[in-house]
Amino acid sequence: MERVVSRSTVRAKAPGKINVHLGVGAIQDDGYHDVATAYQAVSLYEIVEASEASDFSVRFSGPIPHDQLSTGADNLAIRAAMALARRGRVSGGVALSIEKHVPIAGGMGGGSADAAATLVACDELWDLHLGRDALVEIARELGADVPFALAGGTAVGTGRGDQLTPALARGQFHWVLALADAGLSTPDVYRALDEHRALHAADIAPAHDVPTVDARVLQALRAGDASMLAEVLQNDLQAPALRLMPRLAGTLELGERSGALAGIVSGSGPTIAFLCDSLESAIELQVTLSASQVLALKVTGPVPGARLID
């Protein structure tokens, strides 16, 4: 039995993320890597408006340059809508309008947030009410970070990053994001990591097949202690990201010299997340970076995952 649309327009939002820990396992036979990551959702949101339509389409707006984004069937939000339509046996399509605030190819899961917000919005638009478990099942088919964009908060991700376990995080963490003027390809960053490991195999410890999150990271999150967390921030993709975009090293140095407790490349980069000890120090760092011609945004975490608006 096919369902029909019950509302004309629905809006939803989903957050970007920071990986406060990202351990990358050895390359597998299928070319992929298992990871162990600690995600934190932060207050930088993608906003999706879904309207009833006869076919599937997407358009973009917002402060993040989006001219190069695909609007075809390969777009992750379109794929999310189509997958949900198949699952719910929906006739017709949806017109998506996405307001971009999360950097594109920036290591913060902006495309995944688009997909997660699309699932929530279309589930409501089409009156499916499939429930979170069903939406997560679809999300896992779309991409590794999409389930976390649905869940939000703080969580440990294993496997491809899509097998989530909620993690307790007390209080609020203050971050300043330094946005780069260009993106990095996630496959390129992983390839650079693999090449480095192969080249220096005699000098470095081999990567674990099944990486784990450092217990000290989870302790710091549970304690709500920014200083403790700053001591244990780790990202195996940071070094290859810096090799591919060397100017990021200068941004890292500037932020840490200007009051940040620590800085870390988020995901595959090139966005750098600086952890601060208070709102006041985050504001001061944002001003300093901006004065140095670095686009800087102040955010907090953790925040909830994909939600309806209004």
Backbone torsions as a table, in degrees:
resi	resn	phi	psi	omega
1	MET	NA	129.6	179.5
2	GLU	-87.4	148.3	177.6
3	ARG	-101.6	155.7	176.5
4	VAL	-116.0	159.3	-178.7
5	VAL	-68.3	136.3	-177.2
6	SER	-107.8	-17.2	177.4
7	ARG	-132.0	154.5	-174.6
8	SER	-84.9	-36.0	-177.2
9	THR	-147.3	138.1	177.6
10	VAL	-136.3	142.1	178.0
11	ARG	-119.5	144.3	177.2
12	ALA	-145.2	161.5	176.2
13	LYS	-134.9	154.5	176.6
14	ALA	-145.1	146.5	-173.4
15	PRO	-89.5	157.0	165.3
16	GLY	-77.0	174.3	-176.3
17	LYS	-135.4	158.1	169.2
18	ILE	-119.7	136.4	171.8
19	ASN	-92.1	107.3	179.3
20	VAL	-80.3	-15.6	170.8
21	HIS	-146.8	135.0	175.2
22	LEU	-145.2	103.9	175.3
23	GLY	-101.6	131.4	-176.4
24	VAL	-112.3	124.4	179.6
25	GLY	-77.3	178.8	179.0
26	ALA	-65.4	152.7	178.8
27	ILE	-65.5	137.9	-178.1
28	GLN	-93.1	171.6	179.3
29	ASP	-60.8	-29.1	-179.4
30	ASP	-86.3	4.4	177.7
31	GLY	89.5	-4.9	179.8
32	TYR	-98.1	171.1	179.2
33	HIS	-127.0	140.4	165.3
34	ASP	-77.0	146.3	178.8
35	VAL	-129.4	162.5	169.4
36	ALA	-133.1	116.8	-173.5
37	THR	-135.1	149.6	169.6
38	ALA	-109.1	112.0	-179.2
39	TYR	-90.5	146.3	164.3
40	GLN	-133.7	124.0	176.2
41	ALA	-78.6	136.9	-175.4
42	VAL	-124.9	165.1	-168.9
43	SER	-81.4	54.3	172.5
44	LEU	-129.9	113.4	-164.5
45	TYR	-116.3	144.9	164.3
46	GLU	-91.7	136.8	-178.5
47	ILE	-116.7	124.7	-176.7
48	VAL	-117.6	128.0	172.3
49	GLU	-110.3	125.1	-178.8
50	ALA	-113.1	124.8	-179.2
51	SER	-124.4	147.0	-178.9
52	GLU	-61.6	142.8	-178.2
53	ALA	-159.8	166.4	-179.3
54	SER	-85.0	-20.7	178.2
55	ASP	-136.9	-168.9	-175.8
56	PHE	-108.8	129.4	178.5
57	SER	-149.7	160.7	177.0
58	VAL	-145.2	141.3	171.9
59	ARG	-135.0	158.3	-172.9
60	PHE	-123.6	151.1	172.5
61	SER	-147.7	-173.3	176.4
62	GLY	106.3	174.5	-172.6
63	PRO	-76.9	-14.2	-179.9
64	ILE	-86.1	126.2	178.1
65	PRO	-54.7	129.5	-172.1
66	HIS	-133.4	15.0	-175.6
67	ASP	-61.2	-29.5	-175.0
68	GLN	-89.6	-1.9	-178.2
69	LEU	-74.0	138.4	176.7
70	SER	-71.1	140.5	173.9
71	THR	-113.3	15.3	-179.3
72	GLY	-93.2	-167.5	-175.4
73	ALA	-67.6	-14.5	178.0
74	ASP	-83.9	-9.8	177.8
75	ASN	-63.8	136.6	-172.1
76	LEU	-64.4	-35.4	178.0
77	ALA	-67.0	-41.4	176.2
78	ILE	-62.3	-43.3	178.1
79	ARG	-60.8	-38.8	178.6
80	ALA	-63.6	-46.1	-179.6
81	ALA	-62.7	-42.6	-179.7
82	MET	-65.6	-41.2	179.3
83	ALA	-63.4	-41.5	179.1
84	LEU	-67.0	-39.5	178.8
85	ALA	-61.7	-41.8	177.6
86	ARG	-63.1	-44.7	-178.4
87	ARG	-63.0	-39.6	-176.9
88	GLY	-92.9	2.9	-179.3
89	ARG	53.0	50.7	-178.5
90	VAL	-88.6	134.4	172.3
91	SER	-90.3	141.2	-178.5
92	GLY	92.2	-167.8	-176.4
93	GLY	-137.5	-149.0	-178.4
94	VAL	-155.6	143.0	172.3
95	ALA	-101.6	117.1	-178.2
96	LEU	-101.3	135.6	172.5
97	SER	-123.2	117.8	-172.2
98	ILE	-115.6	123.9	176.4
99	GLU	-95.0	112.2	-172.3
100	LYS	-88.5	126.4	173.8
101	HIS	-128.1	-21.8	179.3
102	VAL	-88.1	133.9	-177.7
103	PRO	-54.8	141.9	178.1
104	ILE	-84.7	133.4	-175.9
105	ALA	51.9	41.3	-175.8
106	GLY	-110.9	2.4	179.4
107	GLY	81.8	14.7	-178.6
108	MET	-115.2	8.0	174.1
109	GLY	72.4	36.0	-179.2
110	GLY	-64.0	-44.1	178.0
111	GLY	-64.1	-36.4	177.4
112	SER	-66.4	-38.4	176.3
113	ALA	-64.1	-39.3	175.5
114	ASP	-57.2	-46.5	-178.3
115	ALA	-64.6	-43.4	-178.8
116	ALA	-64.4	-45.1	178.8
117	ALA	-64.7	-35.3	177.4
118	THR	-64.0	-42.9	178.3
119	LEU	-59.5	-45.4	-178.6
120	VAL	-66.4	-43.5	-177.9
121	ALA	-66.6	-45.1	-177.4
122	CYS	-71.8	-32.8	175.1
123	ASP	-58.0	-39.2	177.9
124	GLU	-77.2	-44.3	-178.8
125	LEU	-56.4	-43.1	-176.2
126	TRP	-91.5	4.2	176.5
127	ASP	57.2	41.3	-178.9
128	LEU	-85.3	-44.5	-179.4
129	HIS	51.0	52.9	-176.3
130	LEU	-71.5	-23.1	-177.2
131	GLY	93.6	156.3	-174.6
132	ARG	-62.6	-38.6	-177.9
133	ASP	-60.1	-42.2	179.6
134	ALA	-68.0	-39.5	178.6
135	LEU	-65.5	-39.0	177.8
136	VAL	-64.2	-38.5	178.8
137	GLU	-60.0	-43.9	177.0
138	ILE	-66.4	-42.0	-178.4
139	ALA	-58.7	-40.5	-178.4
140	ARG	-64.4	-28.0	178.1
141	GLU	-75.1	-20.6	-174.4
142	LEU	-87.7	-37.2	-177.4
143	GLY	173.4	159.2	-171.5
144	ALA	-63.3	-34.8	-174.8
145	ASP	-92.1	-7.5	-175.4
146	VAL	-66.4	-42.1	177.8
147	PRO	-58.8	-37.7	179.4
148	PHE	-70.4	-35.9	176.7
149	ALA	-61.4	-31.2	173.4
150	LEU	-69.5	-43.7	-172.8
151	ALA	-79.9	-45.4	-176.7
152	GLY	67.4	-162.1	-179.2
153	GLY	70.3	-135.1	176.4
154	THR	-130.6	135.6	-177.1
155	ALA	-155.2	156.5	171.3
156	VAL	-96.6	129.7	177.3
157	GLY	-113.7	132.5	177.8
158	THR	-128.2	-177.8	-173.3
159	GLY	69.5	-121.8	174.1
160	ARG	-85.8	3.1	-174.7
161	GLY	104.3	-3.9	-174.5
162	ASP	-97.9	-5.9	176.7
163	GLN	-94.3	103.1	-166.7
164	LEU	-101.6	141.0	169.8
165	THR	-128.1	119.1	-179.8
166	PRO	-58.5	144.6	178.6
167	ALA	-124.8	140.3	-179.8
168	LEU	-76.2	131.4	173.6
169	ALA	-133.4	119.7	-177.2
170	ARG	-90.9	141.5	173.8
171	GLY	73.6	-156.6	-174.3
172	GLN	-128.6	135.8	177.4
173	PHE	-106.2	137.7	-177.7
174	HIS	-104.9	125.8	-177.8
175	TRP	-126.0	149.4	167.4
176	VAL	-120.0	125.3	-179.1
177	LEU	-97.2	127.9	173.7
178	ALA	-101.5	112.0	-176.4
179	LEU	-90.8	134.9	177.4
180	ALA	-84.0	162.8	-179.8
181	ASP	-89.1	6.1	176.6
182	ALA	-151.7	162.3	-179.3
183	GLY	-98.3	173.7	172.8
184	LEU	-124.4	139.8	176.3
185	SER	-77.4	124.5	179.2
186	THR	-57.4	-46.4	177.3
187	PRO	-59.2	-36.4	178.9
188	ASP	-64.1	-39.3	-178.9
189	VAL	-68.5	-43.7	177.2
190	TYR	-63.0	-39.0	179.6
191	ARG	-63.4	-40.8	178.6
192	ALA	-64.9	-36.0	176.6
193	LEU	-64.4	-45.7	-179.7
194	ASP	-62.2	-41.3	-180.0
195	GLU	-64.6	-40.9	178.9
196	HIS	-64.3	-43.4	179.9
197	ARG	-63.9	-39.7	180.0
198	ALA	-68.3	-40.3	-177.5
199	LEU	-67.5	-34.0	-175.3
200	HIS	-111.7	27.2	-175.6
201	ALA	-57.0	-31.1	-177.9
202	ALA	-77.1	-16.0	-172.6
203	ASP	-110.7	-15.3	-177.7
204	ILE	-122.5	155.9	178.6
205	ALA	-67.2	141.7	179.5
206	PRO	-65.3	148.1	178.7
207	ALA	-68.1	143.6	175.9
208	HIS	-71.9	143.3	174.2
209	ASP	-66.1	-37.8	-179.6
210	VAL	-123.1	93.5	-179.4
211	PRO	-71.7	163.8	177.9
212	THR	-133.8	159.9	176.7
213	VAL	-84.0	133.7	177.9
214	ASP	-56.5	125.9	-178.7
215	ALA	-59.5	-28.0	-179.6
216	ARG	-67.4	-28.5	175.7
217	VAL	-64.3	-46.1	-179.6
218	LEU	-67.3	-35.4	176.5
219	GLN	-63.8	-43.0	179.7
220	ALA	-64.6	-40.4	178.3
221	LEU	-65.3	-43.9	178.8
222	ARG	-62.1	-37.0	-178.8
223	ALA	-78.4	-15.2	-175.0
224	GLY	65.1	31.7	-172.5
225	ASP	-105.1	103.4	-177.4
226	ALA	-65.4	-38.6	-179.7
227	SER	-64.0	-41.4	178.2
228	MET	-65.1	-41.6	179.8
229	LEU	-65.5	-38.7	-179.4
230	ALA	-58.7	-31.1	-177.5
231	GLU	-72.3	-19.9	-171.8
232	VAL	-123.3	11.3	173.9
233	LEU	-57.8	134.6	-178.0
234	GLN	-151.3	139.0	176.7
235	ASN	-147.5	112.5	180.0
236	ASP	-64.1	-19.4	-179.7
237	LEU	-88.8	-3.5	-176.5
238	GLN	-66.2	-47.3	-178.2
239	ALA	-60.2	-48.1	177.6
240	PRO	-65.0	-33.4	176.6
241	ALA	-63.2	-41.0	178.9
242	LEU	-67.3	-34.3	177.5
243	ARG	-67.7	-37.5	-179.5
244	LEU	-76.4	-27.0	179.8
245	MET	-135.9	78.5	-171.7
246	PRO	-58.6	-27.2	-177.6
247	ARG	-65.9	-15.9	177.2
248	LEU	-62.7	-28.8	-179.5
249	ALA	-61.8	-37.8	177.6
250	GLY	-65.9	-38.3	177.8
251	THR	-66.0	-42.2	176.7
252	LEU	-58.7	-46.5	-178.8
253	GLU	-64.3	-41.8	180.0
254	LEU	-61.7	-46.1	-178.4
255	GLY	-64.3	-44.0	-178.7
256	GLU	-70.6	-28.2	176.8
257	ARG	-77.9	-16.3	-173.3
258	SER	-107.5	20.6	171.1
259	GLY	115.7	-8.8	176.9
260	ALA	-68.4	144.8	173.4
261	LEU	-66.2	-38.2	178.8
262	ALA	-169.4	160.1	174.6
263	GLY	-126.8	152.4	179.1
264	ILE	-149.2	140.8	171.2
265	VAL	-69.2	130.2	-179.6
266	SER	-85.7	125.3	179.0
267	GLY	57.5	-130.1	179.4
268	SER	-89.7	6.9	175.9
269	GLY	77.7	-178.3	8.1
270	PRO	-96.0	6.5	178.6
271	THR	-61.4	134.7	176.0
272	ILE	-107.8	130.1	178.8
273	ALA	-106.0	121.2	177.8
274	PHE	-103.1	125.2	178.6
275	LEU	-89.3	130.5	-177.5
276	CYS	-119.5	160.0	-175.1
277	ASP	-89.2	-7.4	-179.2
278	SER	-163.9	167.4	175.7
279	LEU	-61.5	-41.3	-177.6
280	GLU	-62.3	-44.6	-179.7
281	SER	-68.6	-30.5	176.4
282	ALA	-66.5	-42.2	177.9
283	ILE	-62.4	-44.2	-179.9
284	GLU	-62.1	-41.0	180.0
285	LEU	-67.6	-41.0	178.2
286	GLN	-58.8	-43.1	179.3
287	VAL	-63.8	-43.6	-179.5
288	THR	-62.9	-46.5	-180.0
289	LEU	-64.0	-42.3	179.8
290	SER	-61.8	-38.7	178.4
291	ALA	-65.2	-22.7	178.2
292	SER	-95.6	17.4	177.1
293	GLN	67.6	27.7	173.0
294	VAL	-103.5	126.2	176.9
295	LEU	-70.2	114.8	-173.2
296	ALA	-125.9	138.2	179.1
297	LEU	-126.7	140.7	178.2
298	LYS	-99.6	127.6	179.6
299	VAL	-137.1	166.0	174.9
300	THR	-128.2	161.0	176.8
301	GLY	-154.8	161.3	0.1
302	PRO	-85.2	158.2	176.1
303	VAL	-129.6	162.1	179.3
304	PRO	-65.9	163.6	178.0
305	GLY	-82.0	-157.8	-172.9
306	ALA	-55.7	131.4	-177.3
307	ARG	-143.3	152.7	171.9
308	LEU	-70.3	149.3	173.7
309	ILE	-106.5	139.4	-179.2
310	ASP	62.2	NA	NA
